[in-house]
Amino acid sequence: MVNERRHDLPHLLFVERVAFAEPISVEMDRPMALHPKVAGFWRNGEFRRVLKIVDTRYEHGETHLRVVTDRGCFDLRRFRRPEPRTLRMDSIWELCAELDTVELSHPG
């Protein structure tokens, strides 16, 4: 049954429209949990609610997320850097890209 549902989901192709390196403020669903999820983010004073995290990629010291929001699709990046005065590690979130989506049709 689960596999049948998976075939009903549309296949999406993501195309980068605009690349950014813009700091954003991220809201987490359970901030004190061991593994909280991104619930949304603030950009230019507007909140974008994350509907689905499509992909998560981990690199050395960084986490990259591809998200579908109520106002489009975006790539987000989280990285850590030391705060200059205290050398405490801070998590920084930035918007990396705004994406267009194209739904691919199933053959047959």
C-alpha positions as CSV (number, residue, x, y, z in Angstrom):
1,M,0.0,0.0,0.0
2,V,2.8,2.4,0.9
3,N,4.6,1.7,-2.5
4,E,1.3,2.3,-4.4
5,R,1.0,5.8,-2.8
6,R,4.6,6.6,-3.6
7,H,3.8,6.1,-7.3
8,D,0.9,8.6,-7.1
9,L,3.1,11.4,-5.9
10,P,4.3,13.8,-8.6
11,H,8.0,13.9,-9.5
12,L,9.3,17.4,-9.2
13,L,12.3,19.0,-11.0
14,F,13.8,21.9,-9.1
15,V,15.4,24.7,-11.1
16,E,17.4,27.4,-9.4
17,R,15.9,30.8,-10.2
18,V,18.0,33.1,-8.0
19,A,21.0,32.4,-5.9
20,F,21.4,34.2,-2.5
21,A,23.6,34.3,0.6
22,E,21.0,36.1,2.6
23,P,20.8,35.6,6.4
24,I,17.3,34.5,7.7
25,S,15.7,33.8,11.0
26,V,14.4,30.2,11.3
27,E,11.6,29.0,13.5
28,M,11.9,25.4,14.8
29,D,8.9,23.2,15.7
30,R,10.3,21.9,18.9
31,P,13.3,24.1,19.8
32,M,14.4,22.0,22.9
33,A,14.1,18.6,21.2
34,L,17.1,16.6,20.2
35,H,16.3,16.9,16.5
36,P,13.9,19.8,16.0
37,K,12.6,20.4,12.5
38,V,12.4,23.7,10.6
39,A,8.8,25.0,10.8
40,G,9.4,28.2,8.8
41,F,11.6,31.2,8.3
42,W,11.4,35.0,8.2
43,R,12.6,36.9,5.2
44,N,12.1,40.6,4.7
45,G,9.6,40.7,7.6
46,E,7.4,38.0,6.1
47,F,7.0,34.5,7.5
48,R,7.2,31.5,5.1
49,R,5.8,28.3,6.6
50,V,7.6,25.1,5.6
51,L,5.1,22.6,4.3
52,K,7.7,19.9,3.4
53,I,11.4,19.3,3.7
54,V,12.1,17.6,0.4
55,D,15.8,16.9,0.8
56,T,18.5,17.2,3.6
57,R,22.2,17.1,2.8
58,Y,25.0,17.1,5.3
59,E,28.5,18.4,4.6
60,H,31.4,19.1,7.0
61,G,30.0,21.7,9.4
62,E,26.9,22.5,7.3
63,T,23.3,21.3,6.7
64,H,21.5,22.0,3.5
65,L,17.7,21.8,3.2
66,R,15.5,22.0,0.2
67,V,12.1,23.1,1.4
68,V,8.6,23.7,-0.1
69,T,6.9,26.6,1.7
70,D,3.5,28.3,1.4
71,R,5.3,30.9,-0.8
72,G,7.5,28.8,-3.0
73,C,10.5,26.5,-2.9
74,F,13.9,27.4,-1.4
75,D,17.3,26.0,-0.5
76,L,18.5,26.8,3.1
77,R,21.9,26.3,4.7
78,R,22.8,26.1,8.3
79,F,26.4,26.4,9.4
80,R,28.3,27.1,12.6
81,R,30.9,29.8,13.2
82,P,32.6,31.1,16.4
83,E,31.2,34.3,17.9
84,P,34.3,36.7,17.9
85,R,34.2,37.8,21.5
86,T,33.3,34.6,23.3
87,L,34.4,32.0,20.7
88,R,31.1,30.3,21.4
89,M,29.8,28.5,18.3
90,D,26.7,30.1,16.8
91,S,24.3,28.5,14.3
92,I,23.7,30.7,11.3
93,W,20.9,30.2,8.8
94,E,20.9,31.6,5.3
95,L,18.8,31.5,2.2
96,C,20.8,30.0,-0.6
97,A,18.4,29.9,-3.6
98,E,14.9,30.5,-4.7
99,L,13.6,27.6,-6.8
100,D,11.0,27.0,-9.5
101,T,9.4,23.6,-9.7
102,V,8.4,21.7,-12.8
103,E,6.1,18.6,-12.3
104,L,7.3,15.7,-14.5
105,S,4.6,13.5,-15.9
106,H,4.7,9.7,-15.5
107,P,5.3,7.7,-18.7
108,G,2.3,5.7,-19.8
